[in-house]
């Protein structure tokens, strides 16, 4: 039973490292209404169009 428990723990540890998720990249969005820009990880809504990206920070300055 000890070998089985050790093998299960090892498999769970390996599965945990494979399932690590990365954060979503940031994109620069432009308003269709006012022309203003906004940096966001997700589309703000229907009134916005994608302008540039992906960026690795919330300032949308470094690619």
PDB file with SEQRES, HELIX, SHEET and CRYST1 records, atoms N, CA, C and O in Angstrom:
SEQRES   1 A   63  UNK UNK UNK UNK UNK UNK UNK UNK UNK UNK UNK UNK UNK          
SEQRES   2 A   63  UNK UNK UNK UNK UNK UNK UNK UNK UNK UNK UNK UNK UNK          
SEQRES   3 A   63  UNK UNK UNK UNK UNK UNK UNK UNK UNK UNK UNK UNK UNK          
SEQRES   4 A   63  UNK UNK UNK UNK UNK UNK UNK UNK UNK UNK UNK UNK UNK          
SEQRES   5 A   63  UNK UNK UNK UNK UNK UNK UNK UNK UNK UNK UNK                  
HELIX    1 AA1 UNK A    2  UNK A   18  1                                  17    
SHEET    1 AA1 3 UNK A  37  UNK A  40  0                                        
SHEET    2 AA1 3 UNK A  26  UNK A  31 -1                                        
SHEET    3 AA1 3 UNK A  48  UNK A  55 -1                                        
CRYST1    1.000    1.000    1.000  90.00  90.00  90.00 P 1           1          
ATOM      1  N   UNK A   1       0.825  -1.193   0.000  1.00  0.00           N  
ATOM      2  CA  UNK A   1       0.000   0.000   0.000  1.00  0.00           C  
ATOM      3  C   UNK A   1       0.869   1.257   0.000  1.00  0.00           C  
ATOM      4  O   UNK A   1       0.457   2.284  -0.540  1.00  0.00           O  
ATOM      5  N   UNK A   2       2.020   1.201   0.573  1.00  0.00           N  
ATOM      6  CA  UNK A   2       2.906   2.346   0.666  1.00  0.00           C  
ATOM      7  C   UNK A   2       3.414   2.773  -0.713  1.00  0.00           C  
ATOM      8  O   UNK A   2       3.502   3.966  -1.006  1.00  0.00           O  
ATOM      9  N   UNK A   3       3.751   1.782  -1.565  1.00  0.00           N  
ATOM     10  CA  UNK A   3       4.213   2.106  -2.917  1.00  0.00           C  
ATOM     11  C   UNK A   3       3.100   2.771  -3.725  1.00  0.00           C  
ATOM     12  O   UNK A   3       3.341   3.694  -4.503  1.00  0.00           O  
ATOM     13  N   UNK A   4       1.893   2.287  -3.526  1.00  0.00           N  
ATOM     14  CA  UNK A   4       0.757   2.847  -4.256  1.00  0.00           C  
ATOM     15  C   UNK A   4       0.509   4.304  -3.843  1.00  0.00           C  
ATOM     16  O   UNK A   4       0.229   5.150  -4.693  1.00  0.00           O  
ATOM     17  N   UNK A   5       0.609   4.592  -2.557  1.00  0.00           N  
ATOM     18  CA  UNK A   5       0.426   5.947  -2.049  1.00  0.00           C  
ATOM     19  C   UNK A   5       1.530   6.868  -2.560  1.00  0.00           C  
ATOM     20  O   UNK A   5       1.258   8.011  -2.930  1.00  0.00           O  
ATOM     21  N   UNK A   6       2.749   6.394  -2.584  1.00  0.00           N  
ATOM     22  CA  UNK A   6       3.872   7.177  -3.084  1.00  0.00           C  
ATOM     23  C   UNK A   6       3.705   7.472  -4.569  1.00  0.00           C  
ATOM     24  O   UNK A   6       3.941   8.598  -5.008  1.00  0.00           O  
ATOM     25  N   UNK A   7       3.302   6.475  -5.341  1.00  0.00           N  
ATOM     26  CA  UNK A   7       3.093   6.664  -6.771  1.00  0.00           C  
ATOM     27  C   UNK A   7       1.955   7.659  -7.039  1.00  0.00           C  
ATOM     28  O   UNK A   7       2.058   8.498  -7.934  1.00  0.00           O  
ATOM     29  N   UNK A   8       0.882   7.562  -6.267  1.00  0.00           N  
ATOM     30  CA  UNK A   8      -0.236   8.492  -6.417  1.00  0.00           C  
ATOM     31  C   UNK A   8       0.194   9.916  -6.102  1.00  0.00           C  
ATOM     32  O   UNK A   8      -0.164  10.846  -6.825  1.00  0.00           O  
ATOM     33  N   UNK A   9       0.958  10.096  -5.033  1.00  0.00           N  
ATOM     34  CA  UNK A   9       1.440  11.425  -4.658  1.00  0.00           C  
ATOM     35  C   UNK A   9       2.367  11.987  -5.731  1.00  0.00           C  
ATOM     36  O   UNK A   9       2.310  13.178  -6.037  1.00  0.00           O  
ATOM     37  N   UNK A  10       3.207  11.152  -6.295  1.00  0.00           N  
ATOM     38  CA  UNK A  10       4.114  11.592  -7.349  1.00  0.00           C  
ATOM     39  C   UNK A  10       3.336  11.999  -8.603  1.00  0.00           C  
ATOM     40  O   UNK A  10       3.650  13.018  -9.218  1.00  0.00           O  
ATOM     41  N   UNK A  11       2.349  11.230  -8.980  1.00  0.00           N  
ATOM     42  CA  UNK A  11       1.530  11.571 -10.149  1.00  0.00           C  
ATOM     43  C   UNK A  11       0.753  12.866  -9.942  1.00  0.00           C  
ATOM     44  O   UNK A  11       0.627  13.667 -10.868  1.00  0.00           O  
ATOM     45  N   UNK A  12       0.232  13.076  -8.738  1.00  0.00           N  
ATOM     46  CA  UNK A  12      -0.473  14.319  -8.444  1.00  0.00           C  
ATOM     47  C   UNK A  12       0.472  15.517  -8.501  1.00  0.00           C  
ATOM     48  O   UNK A  12       0.087  16.585  -8.978  1.00  0.00           O  
ATOM     49  N   UNK A  13       1.678  15.354  -8.029  1.00  0.00           N  
ATOM     50  CA  UNK A  13       2.671  16.421  -8.073  1.00  0.00           C  
ATOM     51  C   UNK A  13       3.034  16.756  -9.518  1.00  0.00           C  
ATOM     52  O   UNK A  13       3.143  17.932  -9.867  1.00  0.00           O  
ATOM     53  N   UNK A  14       3.224  15.747 -10.358  1.00  0.00           N  
ATOM     54  CA  UNK A  14       3.536  15.981 -11.758  1.00  0.00           C  
ATOM     55  C   UNK A  14       2.357  16.628 -12.496  1.00  0.00           C  
ATOM     56  O   UNK A  14       2.554  17.518 -13.323  1.00  0.00           O  
ATOM     57  N   UNK A  15       1.155  16.186 -12.200  1.00  0.00           N  
ATOM     58  CA  UNK A  15      -0.031  16.758 -12.836  1.00  0.00           C  
ATOM     59  C   UNK A  15      -0.187  18.225 -12.443  1.00  0.00           C  
ATOM     60  O   UNK A  15      -0.619  19.041 -13.258  1.00  0.00           O  
ATOM     61  N   UNK A  16       0.157  18.563 -11.216  1.00  0.00           N  
ATOM     62  CA  UNK A  16       0.057  19.942 -10.755  1.00  0.00           C  
ATOM     63  C   UNK A  16       1.002  20.851 -11.549  1.00  0.00           C  
ATOM     64  O   UNK A  16       0.626  21.979 -11.866  1.00  0.00           O  
ATOM     65  N   UNK A  17       2.183  20.405 -11.871  1.00  0.00           N  
ATOM     66  CA  UNK A  17       3.124  21.234 -12.622  1.00  0.00           C  
ATOM     67  C   UNK A  17       2.683  21.387 -14.075  1.00  0.00           C  
ATOM     68  O   UNK A  17       3.004  22.401 -14.695  1.00  0.00           O  
ATOM     69  N   UNK A  18       1.977  20.442 -14.631  1.00  0.00           N  
ATOM     70  CA  UNK A  18       1.508  20.529 -16.015  1.00  0.00           C  
ATOM     71  C   UNK A  18       0.298  21.444 -16.154  1.00  0.00           C  
ATOM     72  O   UNK A  18       0.048  21.980 -17.233  1.00  0.00           O  
ATOM     73  N   UNK A  19      -0.450  21.626 -15.080  1.00  0.00           N  
ATOM     74  CA  UNK A  19      -1.699  22.367 -15.144  1.00  0.00           C  
ATOM     75  C   UNK A  19      -1.515  23.843 -14.783  1.00  0.00           C  
ATOM     76  O   UNK A  19      -2.501  24.577 -14.721  1.00  0.00           O  
ATOM     77  N   UNK A  20      -0.309  24.286 -14.549  1.00  0.00           N  
ATOM     78  CA  UNK A  20      -0.064  25.680 -14.204  1.00  0.00           C  
ATOM     79  C   UNK A  20      -0.551  26.591 -15.324  1.00  0.00           C  
ATOM     80  O   UNK A  20      -0.198  26.393 -16.487  1.00  0.00           O  
ATOM     81  N   UNK A  21      -1.350  27.576 -14.980  1.00  0.00           N  
ATOM     82  CA  UNK A  21      -1.905  28.496 -15.973  1.00  0.00           C  
ATOM     83  C   UNK A  21      -1.127  29.805 -15.962  1.00  0.00           C  
ATOM     84  O   UNK A  21      -0.630  30.238 -14.922  1.00  0.00           O  
ATOM     85  N   UNK A  22      -1.030  30.418 -17.110  1.00  0.00           N  
ATOM     86  CA  UNK A  22      -0.366  31.717 -17.231  1.00  0.00           C  
ATOM     87  C   UNK A  22      -1.435  32.812 -17.298  1.00  0.00           C  
ATOM     88  O   UNK A  22      -2.559  32.554 -17.728  1.00  0.00           O  
ATOM     89  N   UNK A  23      -1.092  34.025 -16.876  1.00  0.00           N  
ATOM     90  CA  UNK A  23      -2.073  35.102 -16.970  1.00  0.00           C  
ATOM     91  C   UNK A  23      -2.354  35.485 -18.425  1.00  0.00           C  
ATOM     92  O   UNK A  23      -1.516  35.281 -19.303  1.00  0.00           O  
ATOM     93  N   UNK A  24      -3.509  36.025 -18.659  1.00  0.00           N  
ATOM     94  CA  UNK A  24      -3.877  36.461 -20.011  1.00  0.00           C  
ATOM     95  C   UNK A  24      -3.041  37.680 -20.400  1.00  0.00           C  
ATOM     96  O   UNK A  24      -2.764  38.528 -19.552  1.00  0.00           O  
ATOM     97  N   UNK A  25      -2.640  37.781 -21.650  1.00  0.00           N  
ATOM     98  CA  UNK A  25      -1.885  38.961 -22.080  1.00  0.00           C  
ATOM     99  C   UNK A  25      -2.787  40.197 -22.148  1.00  0.00           C  
ATOM    100  O   UNK A  25      -4.003  40.080 -22.294  1.00  0.00           O  
ATOM    101  N   UNK A  26      -2.186  41.361 -22.043  1.00  0.00           N  
ATOM    102  CA  UNK A  26      -2.929  42.619 -22.138  1.00  0.00           C  
ATOM    103  C   UNK A  26      -2.999  43.073 -23.589  1.00  0.00           C  
ATOM    104  O   UNK A  26      -2.094  42.800 -24.377  1.00  0.00           O  
ATOM    105  N   UNK A  27      -4.072  43.764 -23.935  1.00  0.00           N  
ATOM    106  CA  UNK A  27      -4.253  44.334 -25.270  1.00  0.00           C  
ATOM    107  C   UNK A  27      -4.685  45.780 -25.133  1.00  0.00           C  
ATOM    108  O   UNK A  27      -5.296  46.172 -24.138  1.00  0.00           O  
ATOM    109  N   UNK A  28      -4.359  46.566 -26.145  1.00  0.00           N  
ATOM    110  CA  UNK A  28      -4.767  47.965 -26.178  1.00  0.00           C  
ATOM    111  C   UNK A  28      -6.045  48.061 -27.008  1.00  0.00           C  
ATOM    112  O   UNK A  28      -6.068  47.647 -28.166  1.00  0.00           O  
ATOM    113  N   UNK A  29      -7.109  48.608 -26.416  1.00  0.00           N  
ATOM    114  CA  UNK A  29      -8.414  48.721 -27.051  1.00  0.00           C  
ATOM    115  C   UNK A  29      -8.733  50.182 -27.305  1.00  0.00           C  
ATOM    116  O   UNK A  29      -8.369  51.041 -26.502  1.00  0.00           O  
ATOM    117  N   UNK A  30      -9.412  50.483 -28.415  1.00  0.00           N  
ATOM    118  CA  UNK A  30      -9.796  51.841 -28.750  1.00  0.00           C  
ATOM    119  C   UNK A  30     -11.319  51.941 -28.786  1.00  0.00           C  
ATOM    120  O   UNK A  30     -12.000  51.088 -29.354  1.00  0.00           O  
ATOM    121  N   UNK A  31     -11.840  53.009 -28.163  1.00  0.00           N  
ATOM    122  CA  UNK A  31     -13.279  53.236 -28.134  1.00  0.00           C  
ATOM    123  C   UNK A  31     -13.769  53.680 -29.510  1.00  0.00           C  
ATOM    124  O   UNK A  31     -13.160  54.544 -30.141  1.00  0.00           O  
ATOM    125  N   UNK A  32     -14.862  53.090 -29.969  1.00  0.00           N  
ATOM    126  CA  UNK A  32     -15.479  53.503 -31.229  1.00  0.00           C  
ATOM    127  C   UNK A  32     -16.191  54.848 -31.062  1.00  0.00           C  
ATOM    128  O   UNK A  32     -16.378  55.578 -32.036  1.00  0.00           O  
ATOM    129  N   UNK A  33     -16.580  55.167 -29.850  1.00  0.00           N  
ATOM    130  CA  UNK A  33     -17.354  56.375 -29.588  1.00  0.00           C  
ATOM    131  C   UNK A  33     -16.470  57.611 -29.416  1.00  0.00           C  
ATOM    132  O   UNK A  33     -16.706  58.636 -30.055  1.00  0.00           O  
ATOM    133  N   UNK A  34     -15.455  57.517 -28.557  1.00  0.00           N  
ATOM    134  CA  UNK A  34     -14.632  58.695 -28.249  1.00  0.00           C  
ATOM    135  C   UNK A  34     -13.221  58.623 -28.812  1.00  0.00           C  
ATOM    136  O   UNK A  34     -12.541  59.647 -28.876  1.00  0.00           O  
ATOM    137  N   UNK A  35     -12.760  57.445 -29.221  1.00  0.00           N  
ATOM    138  CA  UNK A  35     -11.401  57.291 -29.725  1.00  0.00           C  
ATOM    139  C   UNK A  35     -10.363  57.098 -28.636  1.00  0.00           C  
ATOM    140  O   UNK A  35      -9.177  56.972 -28.938  1.00  0.00           O  
ATOM    141  N   UNK A  36     -10.780  57.071 -27.376  1.00  0.00           N  
ATOM    142  CA  UNK A  36      -9.850  56.871 -26.268  1.00  0.00           C  
ATOM    143  C   UNK A  36      -9.326  55.444 -26.255  1.00  0.00           C  
ATOM    144  O   UNK A  36      -9.945  54.531 -26.802  1.00  0.00           O  
ATOM    145  N   UNK A  37      -8.167  55.271 -25.615  1.00  0.00           N  
ATOM    146  CA  UNK A  37      -7.535  53.958 -25.519  1.00  0.00           C  
ATOM    147  C   UNK A  37      -7.634  53.425 -24.103  1.00  0.00           C  
ATOM    148  O   UNK A  37      -7.663  54.186 -23.136  1.00  0.00           O  
ATOM    149  N   UNK A  38      -7.685  52.084 -23.996  1.00  0.00           N  
ATOM    150  CA  UNK A  38      -7.716  51.427 -22.703  1.00  0.00           C  
ATOM    151  C   UNK A  38      -6.940  50.120 -22.802  1.00  0.00           C  
ATOM    152  O   UNK A  38      -7.048  49.392 -23.789  1.00  0.00           O  
ATOM    153  N   UNK A  39      -6.163  49.837 -21.774  1.00  0.00           N  
ATOM    154  CA  UNK A  39      -5.397  48.599 -21.711  1.00  0.00           C  
ATOM    155  C   UNK A  39      -6.171  47.598 -20.847  1.00  0.00           C  
ATOM    156  O   UNK A  39      -6.531  47.904 -19.710  1.00  0.00           O  
ATOM    157  N   UNK A  40      -6.423  46.413 -21.385  1.00  0.00           N  
ATOM    158  CA  UNK A  40      -7.210  45.426 -20.658  1.00  0.00           C  
ATOM    159  C   UNK A  40      -6.836  44.019 -21.110  1.00  0.00           C  
ATOM    160  O   UNK A  40      -6.343  43.816 -22.219  1.00  0.00           O  
ATOM    161  N   UNK A  41      -7.080  43.049 -20.224  1.00  0.00           N  
ATOM    162  CA  UNK A  41      -6.831  41.656 -20.575  1.00  0.00           C  
ATOM    163  C   UNK A  41      -7.970  41.064 -21.394  1.00  0.00           C  
ATOM    164  O   UNK A  41      -7.782  40.063 -22.086  1.00  0.00           O  
ATOM    165  N   UNK A  42      -9.134  41.666 -21.321  1.00  0.00           N  
ATOM    166  CA  UNK A  42     -10.309  41.155 -22.030  1.00  0.00           C  
ATOM    167  C   UNK A  42     -11.003  42.293 -22.749  1.00  0.00           C  
ATOM    168  O   UNK A  42     -10.853  43.450 -22.356  1.00  0.00           O  
ATOM    169  N   UNK A  43     -11.758  41.992 -23.791  1.00  0.00           N  
ATOM    170  CA  UNK A  43     -12.482  43.021 -24.547  1.00  0.00           C  
ATOM    171  C   UNK A  43     -13.493  43.707 -23.638  1.00  0.00           C  
ATOM    172  O   UNK A  43     -14.330  43.040 -23.030  1.00  0.00           O  
ATOM    173  N   UNK A  44     -13.423  45.046 -23.537  1.00  0.00           N  
ATOM    174  CA  UNK A  44     -14.333  45.774 -22.646  1.00  0.00           C  
ATOM    175  C   UNK A  44     -15.803  45.717 -23.057  1.00  0.00           C  
ATOM    176  O   UNK A  44     -16.678  45.860 -22.202  1.00  0.00           O  
ATOM    177  N   UNK A  45     -16.094  45.516 -24.317  1.00  0.00           N  
ATOM    178  CA  UNK A  45     -17.485  45.447 -24.771  1.00  0.00           C  
ATOM    179  C   UNK A  45     -17.569  45.664 -26.267  1.00  0.00           C  
ATOM    180  O   UNK A  45     -16.552  45.708 -26.959  1.00  0.00           O  
ATOM    181  N   UNK A  46     -18.784  45.800 -26.756  1.00  0.00           N  
ATOM    182  CA  UNK A  46     -19.002  45.941 -28.190  1.00  0.00           C  
ATOM    183  C   UNK A  46     -18.529  47.292 -28.735  1.00  0.00           C  
ATOM    184  O   UNK A  46     -18.259  47.405 -29.931  1.00  0.00           O  
ATOM    185  N   UNK A  47     -18.424  48.307 -27.892  1.00  0.00           N  
ATOM    186  CA  UNK A  47     -18.025  49.625 -28.334  1.00  0.00           C  
ATOM    187  C   UNK A  47     -16.522  49.819 -28.430  1.00  0.00           C  
ATOM    188  O   UNK A  47     -16.053  50.948 -28.572  1.00  0.00           O  
ATOM    189  N   UNK A  48     -15.762  48.739 -28.356  1.00  0.00           N  
ATOM    190  CA  UNK A  48     -14.296  48.818 -28.372  1.00  0.00           C  
ATOM    191  C   UNK A  48     -13.732  47.926 -29.479  1.00  0.00           C  
ATOM    192  O   UNK A  48     -14.261  46.848 -29.748  1.00  0.00           O  
ATOM    193  N   UNK A  49     -12.655  48.389 -30.116  1.00  0.00           N  
ATOM    194  CA  UNK A  49     -11.968  47.582 -31.125  1.00  0.00           C  
ATOM    195  C   UNK A  49     -10.522  47.375 -30.692  1.00  0.00           C  
ATOM    196  O   UNK A  49      -9.925  48.229 -30.037  1.00  0.00           O  
ATOM    197  N   UNK A  50      -9.973  46.228 -31.070  1.00  0.00           N  
ATOM    198  CA  UNK A  50      -8.590  45.908 -30.731  1.00  0.00           C  
ATOM    199  C   UNK A  50      -7.657  46.822 -31.517  1.00  0.00           C  
ATOM    200  O   UNK A  50      -7.840  47.023 -32.718  1.00  0.00           O  
ATOM    201  N   UNK A  51      -6.637  47.383 -30.820  1.00  0.00           N  
ATOM    202  CA  UNK A  51      -5.714  48.298 -31.467  1.00  0.00           C  
ATOM    203  C   UNK A  51      -4.298  47.725 -31.555  1.00  0.00           C  
ATOM    204  O   UNK A  51      -3.665  47.813 -32.607  1.00  0.00           O  
ATOM    205  N   UNK A  52      -3.793  47.139 -30.462  1.00  0.00           N  
ATOM    206  CA  UNK A  52      -2.428  46.601 -30.453  1.00  0.00           C  
ATOM    207  C   UNK A  52      -2.283  45.571 -29.338  1.00  0.00           C  
ATOM    208  O   UNK A  52      -3.100  45.504 -28.419  1.00  0.00           O  
ATOM    209  N   UNK A  53      -1.222  44.770 -29.443  1.00  0.00           N  
ATOM    210  CA  UNK A  53      -0.923  43.791 -28.410  1.00  0.00           C  
ATOM    211  C   UNK A  53      -0.480  42.497 -29.046  1.00  0.00           C  
ATOM    212  O   UNK A  53      -0.407  42.418 -30.272  1.00  0.00           O  
ATOM    213  N   UNK A  54      -0.192  41.514 -28.287  1.00  0.00           N  
ATOM    214  CA  UNK A  54      -0.309  41.429 -26.842  1.00  0.00           C  
ATOM    215  C   UNK A  54       0.869  42.093 -26.112  1.00  0.00           C  
ATOM    216  O   UNK A  54       1.981  42.178 -26.633  1.00  0.00           O  
ATOM    217  N   UNK A  55       0.585  42.556 -24.896  1.00  0.00           N  
ATOM    218  CA  UNK A  55       1.591  43.159 -24.036  1.00  0.00           C  
ATOM    219  C   UNK A  55       1.716  42.315 -22.769  1.00  0.00           C  
ATOM    220  O   UNK A  55       0.804  41.568 -22.415  1.00  0.00           O  
ATOM    221  N   UNK A  56       2.855  42.444 -22.095  1.00  0.00           N  
ATOM    222  CA  UNK A  56       3.067  41.636 -20.886  1.00  0.00           C  
ATOM    223  C   UNK A  56       2.823  42.409 -19.607  1.00  0.00           C  
ATOM    224  O   UNK A  56       3.089  41.882 -18.526  1.00  0.00           O  
ATOM    225  N   UNK A  57       2.320  43.657 -19.682  1.00  0.00           N  
ATOM    226  CA  UNK A  57       2.040  44.424 -18.469  1.00  0.00           C  
ATOM    227  C   UNK A  57       0.772  45.253 -18.652  1.00  0.00           C  
ATOM    228  O   UNK A  57       0.266  45.401 -19.764  1.00  0.00           O  
ATOM    229  N   UNK A  58       0.264  45.796 -17.533  1.00  0.00           N  
ATOM    230  CA  UNK A  58      -1.000  46.525 -17.550  1.00  0.00           C  
ATOM    231  C   UNK A  58      -0.866  47.927 -18.134  1.00  0.00           C  
ATOM    232  O   UNK A  58      -1.874  48.611 -18.313  1.00  0.00           O  
ATOM    233  N   UNK A  59       0.342  48.366 -18.431  1.00  0.00           N  
ATOM    234  CA  UNK A  59       0.525  49.671 -19.048  1.00  0.00           C  
ATOM    235  C   UNK A  59       0.507  49.605 -20.565  1.00  0.00           C  
ATOM    236  O   UNK A  59       0.533  50.638 -21.234  1.00  0.00           O  
ATOM    237  N   UNK A  60       0.462  48.402 -21.107  1.00  0.00           N  
ATOM    238  CA  UNK A  60       0.488  48.180 -22.567  1.00  0.00           C  
ATOM    239  C   UNK A  60       1.662  48.904 -23.217  1.00  0.00           C  
ATOM    240  O   UNK A  60       1.501  49.528 -24.267  1.00  0.00           O  
ATOM    241  N   UNK A  61       2.845  48.826 -22.600  1.00  0.00           N  
ATOM    242  CA  UNK A  61       4.011  49.517 -23.132  1.00  0.00           C  
ATOM    243  C   UNK A  61       5.113  48.583 -23.599  1.00  0.00           C  
ATOM    244  O   UNK A  61       5.876  48.952 -24.491  1.00  0.00           O  
ATOM    245  N   UNK A  62       5.224  47.411 -23.043  1.00  0.00           N  
ATOM    246  CA  UNK A  62       6.312  46.499 -23.420  1.00  0.00           C  
ATOM    247  C   UNK A  62       5.729  45.237 -24.045  1.00  0.00           C  
ATOM    248  O   UNK A  62       4.770  44.666 -23.525  1.00  0.00           O  
ATOM    249  N   UNK A  63       6.309  44.806 -25.159  1.00  0.00           N  
ATOM    250  CA  UNK A  63       5.806  43.596 -25.801  1.00  0.00           C  
ATOM    251  C   UNK A  63       6.694  42.427 -25.506  1.00  0.00           C  
ATOM    252  O   UNK A  63       6.427  41.317 -25.966  1.00  0.00           O  
TER     253      UNK A  63                                                      
END                                                                             
